[in-house]
Amino acid sequence: MDIKELKFLDVQNTANKPRSAQGAAKQPSLISAGHHSQSNRTIHPPVTSSSPNSHTAPITILRRGSSNSRGATQATQKKNSVRNGSTMGPTRSKDDECFGGGTDGDLDADFDFQGNLALFDKAAVFSQIDGTSGHGSRTQHHSAQAKQKPLSYRHDENILEKKPVTYRQITVPQHGGKDYCTDSGLVVPSVSYELHARLLAAAEHWGLTLERRLEMIGVCSSQMALTLLGGPNRLTPKNVHQRPTVVLLCGPHLQGAQGVSCGRHLANHGVEVILFLPNFVKMQESVTSEVNLYGRTSGKQVASVKDLPASPVDLLINCLDCHENPLLREQSWYQSAAGWANQNRAPVLSIDPPVGGRHQTVEAKWTLSLGLPLPLAETESRVYLCDIGIPKLVFQEVGICYHSPFGCKFVIPLHRE
């Protein structure tokens, strides 16, 4: 095939063939290239076409090294657009489409610092500061108000006037002989056993029955025991192989029923509980009901000291003593249980111990009192107080002026004064 038979199609200028033919007949002129006075050369390639009116638009080739190639390109595009009879032809530069035109002149303009500085009225500003202008009186008024404002307070100061704090908010008609204080400094006096019994009887009269009181004591004492065992650091799903072991020593009386209720809640929380309760022919109804409910847990129950573990346990809860019958200490089961507790060397928590006139057969590390403390013996035991839910008006009924010292807790520590 001969090269002369090839045809070059002008796709862009097909719609404007007559105008393209007229534009092709003219010779393109040289275009100035800016400050360097360099020209661009227009080259017409040879075109072979079967139609006399079909011509290809000239191609503009820029000379390398031109310092203003963008200006030359824009000028060439404008000239080609005029030849094609359109001001916005298809040969528009891509730079113009992206960045637009007419921005070169704005870049040459300098910022007028002197003109903008003249807009700042320095005298008016200083006159306002000195108070000599028309707004001076207003400025002085604001400054006078600022001087009248009090000084700022620290984070530990209160803007309200403080009332004197009354630390003795509980007064009793029959003082037990000892005073305790909480961590916040509130004074909690001890009461005699007779006044404490009257308080419990008045609460039971208004609906705080023995069963409800046992449940409250069991919950509070078990929470204290769980805290002593380590709390969340000990009782975790990853520590199943090291479950704490607790032994409860209970007698056939009300204090023993309180211990059984505590053991039931501990067993429900995954603690290995061992309940020591001898086989008695006759026990109180409250003890029997609590033992039956405890039997539905995973805890163990033994009736002999021989069945208790020989190795030290994590915690021992003592509920052997009774307020009404001090002669239980002379029985064999009591003495054997107290002897085992002293030999086991486990820390002891005593719930509702008797008054301080009696000798403690089992030395307790912690002591939990109910409602109001009794005058306990002078030992190294740490005293805690448990809220058993007695209303304030019930305290007033027995002559006690009462204000709750518990705050946000149900078990609080007490310190001897």
Secondary structure, DSSP 8 states (H G I E B T S, - for coil): --GGG-----STTSTTHHHHHHHHHS-----B-STT--B-EEE------SSTT-----EEE--TT-TTHHHHHHHHHHHHHHHHT-SS-TT--HHHHHH-SS-HHHHT----HHHHHHTS-HHHHHHHHHT-STTHHHHHHHHHHHHHS-----TT--SS------S---B-SSEEEEEEE-TT--EEEEE-HHHHHHHHHHHHHTT--HHHHHHHHHHHHHHHHHHHTTGGGTS-GGGGGG--EEEEEE-SSHHHHHHHHHHHHHHHTT-EEEEE----SS--HHHHHHHHHHTTSS-EEESSGGGS-SS--SEEEEE---SS-GGGGGSHHHHHHHHHHHHH---EEEES---TTS--SS--SEEEEESS-----S-S-EEEEE-----HHHHHHTT-B-----TT-SEEEEEE-
